[in-house]
Amino acid sequence: MMGSAYSACSEKSQGHIATSSKKRVVVIGAGLSGLAAAQELHGHGHAVVVVEARDRIGGRIWTSSKWTDMPLDFGATWIHGTQGNPLTDLADKINAKRMTTSYDRATTYNTSGELLSNSEEVNLKNFRKKVFRELKKAQKEDPDVSIRQAIEPLIRQFEESSESNRFINFILSGEIEQEYAGSTERISTHFYDSAQKFDGNDDLFVQGFGVIPEFLAQGLRIELGQVVKEIQWHQPPIRVITQKTEFLADHVIVTLPLGVLQAGKVRFIPELPQSKQTAIANLGMGVLNKCYLRFSDTFWSADVDWLGYISASHGEWTEWVSFNRVANKPILLGFNAAERGRTIESWSDRQIVASAMQTLRKIYGDSIPEPIDYQMTRWATDPYSLGSYSYNPVGAVPKMRQELAAPIREALFFAGEASNEDYFGTAHGAYLSGLRAANEIQNIS
C-alpha cells in the first residue's frame, strides 16, 4: 500500500561516509522508535531496511482519515507535555498545526447523570487526597502490592454499592487505569508513577499524529507486509526471516511491542538471555481503547474538553473528550481501559456504541440523537501490538526496562516505549528509545 513511497534510498546522504564503516541494519517495526532509529542511521550513510508486518507505517501511531474533515488518532493522540519534548521540535520542524485540550476545562457528572453538586465536588476532592495518601504511604512499605491492595483499608470502610465506593472507583479508573492502561488489581504501587514527565500543555495534531511517522519515513527503504517469524543471530550475518523472504544484516534493531514479545510470536535463535526474558515476562502490557462518536450537532457543553462520569460499574465510560471547542466538530471520544477495555473488544461495534449511548443518555437525557457515525479501536487483539502500551505491574522493577533495552553482543539492539525507563508508555519515550538504539550502533568501532 505505502511501500513504494518509502523505497528510495537516498544516495546523497550516504556519500559522506566511507564504505568500510557502512553497516547493514535491519530495523524490525515501522513504529515511532523504528523510524527514528532508521532515519538516524540512514542519515549516517548506513544501509537500512525497515521490516514492518502491517500494510502501513506508524505502529501504535495510527491516524484514520475515514472522516475527511477530521483525522482521528486511534493510537497516540497527544504530545504529553510540550516543553522540552523532542516531539514538539519535530512538529515545529514540519510546521504541524496543533490544538490544545485543557484539563481545566473539565466537568464531572454523578451516577444519576447530574452535574456534581458543591458538596459532591468537595467529597470527590477529599477521596482523591485519601487515595493518593494511601498510595504514598504504601510506596514506603515493603513488599510492593497492587494499587487495589494498597487502598484496600480505604475501600473496606464503605459498602460496595455506596457513593463513596463509586467515587474511589472513579479516581482509580480515571486517574490511574486510563493513564497507565493496566488494571489497579495488577499495577505496582511502588513503581506505577516512576516515569518522568515533561512540563507544558497536551497538544494534539490538526492532521493527526500520523504526520510524525510520515516525516520520519522519508527516504527510507520500508518493506510493508513482512511478518517476522525468526531472528537467527548466533553468527554474522544475522538472518531475519519473514513469512515471505529473509533479510541479512550486521545489526538488527528489534522494536516489537512488549505484547508481541510476550506472546513469543518471533523466535530468537539462540534464545534471548535470561535477564531479557525475565524483563519481558514481568513487565505489563496495558489496554486503552477508544470509541469516537460523531453526531449531527453538539448537545453537550460546548466549551468543555473533558467529561467525567461516575459510573455504577468500575471503569464504564468514566472519561470522555469533546472535540467541539478545539476542532469545532460534534465528536465525542469515550475511553475504556484495562480489564474493561479488554472485555469490550469481543463485543460488536453496535454493542459498544449502544453501551456508550446508555451513559450519554443518562447524562443528557433520552432525547439525544443517535450518532451519525463511529470509529473504534481494539488494541488488545491487534496481532501486531497485543495491547496499547506498557506499565509496571507488581513483580516488575524499573531496572527491567534497562534489561529490555540492553544490546546483545553487537548483534541485537532493542527499542520501543517499553524499553524506556524514564518515559515508558509514551510516544516521546518510543522516539527517544529509537535514537538511543541508533547511537549504540553508531558507537560500534
N, C-alpha and C positions, 0 to 999 in steps of 0.2 A: 504493500500500500504506500509506504513512505520511503522504501529502501533507496530508490534512485536519487531522491533529493539529497541524500547524505553520502553518496558513494564516492564523490570526487575527493581524492586525497591530495590536498594542496601541495604541489611541488615546491612552491616558493618558501613555505615555512620550513621545509626540510633542508634547504640549501646551505644554511649556516652551520650545520653540524657535520663533522667528519663521519664518513660511513662506518668507520670501525666502531664508533660508540653508539651507532643506531641499533636500537633493540626492537625485537618483535614482541609486541604486547597484545594479549587478548584480554579485553575487559568484558566480564560477564554481567550483563544488565545495563539497559539504557535509561535507567532512572537518573535522578539528580547526581548521586555520588559517582556513578559510572561515567556519565557525560563530563562531569567536572574533571575526573581523573584523565579521561581520554583526551579532552581538549588541551589540558596542561601538557601531557606527554607528546601529543601531536605537534604542539607549538614548539617543542624542543627537538623536533625532527625524527621522532621515533615512528616505526611502522605500527600503527594501532588499528585494531579492528574491534568494534563493539558488537557483541553477540547478544541478541535480545529474543526472548521467547514470544513476546506479544507481536501483534501486527502494527504496533505504534511505539513511539518513544515516550519517555516520561515516567514509566513505572507507576508509583503511587501519586505522581502528579498527573492528573488526567482531566483535561478541560473538555466538557461536552459542548458542541456547537449546535445541538438539536434546536434550541430556540435562538434563531439568528440574531435577535436584538439583545440577547443576554447570555453570553458564555457562562457556563456554570462549572465550578470545580467539584469533581467527585472525590478527589483526594485532598492533598494540602490546599488550603484556601488563602490563609493569611501569612504575611510576613509578621511573625510574632516578635514585637519589639524592634522598631525600625532603626534605633540609634546604635551605630557600630556594627550593625548586622550586614554580613557580606552580601546578602541577597538584595539589600537596599542599593548597594553600589552597582550590582548587576542590573537592577531595574532602572537605575538612573542612566547607566551606560546605553541602554536601548530605548530610553525615554518612554518607558512603560507607564501609562496612566494608572493611578491608584485611587482607591476610595478608602476612607477610614471609618470603621464602625467603633462605637464607644460603649464601654460597659457602664458609663454614667447614664446612658440613655436606656435604662432597663426598667422593666415593670414586672411585678410578680402577682400571680393570681392564686387564691387558695383553692382547696379541693372542690368547693362548690362553684368555682369559676368567678368569684368576686375578687376585685382588687383587694390586696391586703389592707386591713384597717391599720390605724396607727399602732394599736396595741399588738396586733399580729406582727407588724414590722419590727417592733421592739423585741418581741418574743423570738423572732427568727434570728435577729442580730445576737441575742443572748445565747441561743443554741449554737450559733456559729462559733462564738467565743469559747463555749464549753467544749465543743467537738475538737477544736484546734488546740485547746489547752490540754485535753486528754492525750492528744497525739504527741504534743511536745514532751509531755511527761513520759510517755511510753518510749519516746526516742532515746531517753536517757537510761532506760532499763533494759536488762537482758533477761531472756533471749528476745530476739526480734519476733514480733507477732504480726498478724494481718491487721489492717486498719479496723476491720469489723471487730476483731477480738480486743483491740486496744480501747475501743469506745464501748465495749460490752457493759461496763459498770454504769455508763450513762443510759444506754438503751434499756437496761433492766429496770430502771426506775419507772418506766411507763408501759401502759397497756399497748399491745401490738396495734390496736385499731385507733389509738389516741392521736389527736392533732400533733402532740409533741413528737411522737414517733414518726409521723409523716414529715414534720419539719427536719428531723435528723436525717431521714432518708433522702429528702430533697437536697440537703447540703452534701451528703455522700455522693449522690448521683451527679448533681450539677457541678460541684467544685472539685471532685476527685475522679469519679469514673469517666465523666465526659472529657476531663483534662488529660488523664493518663491512660484511658482506654481499657484498663484492667478492672476486674471485679474487686470491691473492697474486701471480699472474702479471701482474696489472694495477694493483694498489693502489700508490700513491705512497709511497715510503719517507719522503720529506721531510714529507709532509702527512697521512699516514694517521690520525695521532692528534692533529690540530690542533684538534679540538673541545674546549670546556671541559666540566667535569663538576661536578655538584652532589654534596656530601657526603651521607652518610646511607645508609639501607637501600634495598633494592629491594623495593618493595611491589606486590602485585597486588590486584585488586578482587574481593571475595567475589561480587558480582553481575556482574563483568566490566567492562572498560574502557568499554563502551557507555554506562554511566551518565553519563559526562562529556559526550559529544556530545548525549545526550538532554536534559541540563540546559541546555546552551548553545543548543539549538534552540528552547527555549520562547519562544512569542510571535512567532517569525519566519515570514515567508512563504517556504516552501520548495517549489520545483517539482521533483518527482522524475521520473525517466524522460525527462529533457531532455538529449539528447546534442548538445553544442555542436559546430557544424561550421565556423563562420566568425565572426570579430570584425572589423567594419568601424569603424575608429577614426580615419579621416582628418579627419572633421569632426563636430561635435556635431549631433544626439545620436549616441552610439555605438550601433551595432546589433549585438546578439548573436543570431546566427541558429542555431537548433537544427533537428533533423530534423522538428519539429512546428510551430514558430512562431518569432517573433522578439521580443526584449526591447529596449527603448530605455533608454539610461542617460546620465547626465552623466559618471559614472566607472565603471570596471569593475575588479574585483579578480580576477586570474587565479590560482587555486590548483591548477592542473593538476599532477599528479605529473611529475617530471622525465622518466620513461619515456614519458609521453604527449606531452610537449613534443618529445622527441627523435624520436618516430615521426611528427611532423608531422600529427597527427590533426586539429588545429584550424588553419584558415587565418587568418592575420592580414593584413588589408588596410588600409594598406600593410604590407609585411613588417616584422618586428621589426628594430631597429638591429643592425648587425654585432656590436657588443660583446656583446649579449644572445644572439645566435645562436651566437657562439663559446663563451660560457659554457655554453649548453645542450648543444652538441656535445661539449665537453671534460670535463664532469663525468660521473661514473659512476653508473648505476642498478644497485643490487645486488639479490641474491635471498636470502631466508632463508625456507625453507618448514618447516611444522610437520606432524607426524603424531602425533595423540593416540590412544593405545591404552587401551581400558578392559578390565579383567579382572574376573573374579568375586571374586578375592581378591588380596591383596598377596603376591607371592612373593620380593620383593626387600627390602633392608634398610629397615626401617620408619621409621627416624629420619634417613634421608639425603635431602637435597633435590636434589643434583646428582650425576649418574653420568657418568663419563668412560670411554670405551673406545678403546684404542689400536689402531685398525683397520689391517689389512694394506693396504687401499686408501685413498688420501688422501680424508679428509672423509666416510668412510662411517659414518654413525651414531656419530659420536665424542662427541656430547653429548646428555644426557637430563635431564629434570626429573621428579622424582616429586611427585605431589600427595597422597601418603599422609600425611606429617607435617602439612602446613599445612591440608589440607582434609579429611583422613580419608577419602580416596577412592582406590580401587585404579586410579589412572590414571598412565600414563607419557607424557611428551611427548618425542619424538625430533626433532632438528633436522637439516636438510640445507641447506648454504649454498653460495653462489657457483656454480661450474660444476656441481658435484654436485647442487645444488638445482634448477638449470635442467634438467639431464638427466632427472631422475626425473619431471618434470612430464608427460612423454609416456607414462610407464608407467600401467598401470591401477591403481586403488586396491588391487586384490588383490596385484599385483606389489610395490607399495610395502610393504604390510603383511607379505608373505612375506619381503621383504628385511630389514625391521626385526626380524622374529621370528628370523631366522637369527642376527643379532647377539645378541639376548637369550638365545637357546638356548646360544650359545657361552659366555655368562657364567653362566647359571643352570641349564643342563642341558636335555636333550631332553624331560624330563617336564613342563616348564612348560606351562600350558594355552594354547590359542589365545585371542586377545582376544574378548570378547563383542560389542564394537562398536569403531568407529574413526571419526575425523574428520580431514581433512587439507586443506592449502592448496596452491594453485598460483598464486602471485603473479606470476610472470614472464609467464604467458599470460592474466592477468586484463586484459581490454581497457581498463579504466579506471584501471589503475595501471602495468601493464607493468613490474613489479618491486616490491621491498619498500621500500627506502629508499636514499638516495644515499650515495656515498663519493667520496673523492678519488683518481682514478687518476693514473698518470704522465701529464703533459701538462696537468694541472689545477693551479691555484694557488688558495689560499683567497679571493683578491680576486674570483675569478669568481663567487662566491656573492653578493658585493655587487652585481656587474653583473647577475646574475639578479634580484636584489631591487629594483634601481633603477626608480623610476616613469618612464613615458614621457609627457612633457609633463604635462598634468593629466588625462590620459585613462586610461591603463592603469597598474595597480598590481599588484605581484606578491607572493605569499606562498606558504608551504609549507615543509616541513623543508629542502628543497634550497636554499632562498633564505636560510637562517640560517647565517651563517659560524661563529657561536660554538657552536651546538647542532644542527648538521645530523644527520640520521639518527635524530632522537628525536621523541617526541610533544610534549614541552615545547618543543622547537625550532619545531615546527609552530604550536603555540598562540601563542608569543611573536611569530612572524612575522605572524600574523593581526592581533594587536594593533598591531604596527608599521604595517602597511598601512592599518588603520583610522585611526590617528593622522595618517598622511600626508594622507589625505583631509580629516580634521578641520582640518588646518592650512592648507588652501587658503582664501584670504580671499574 
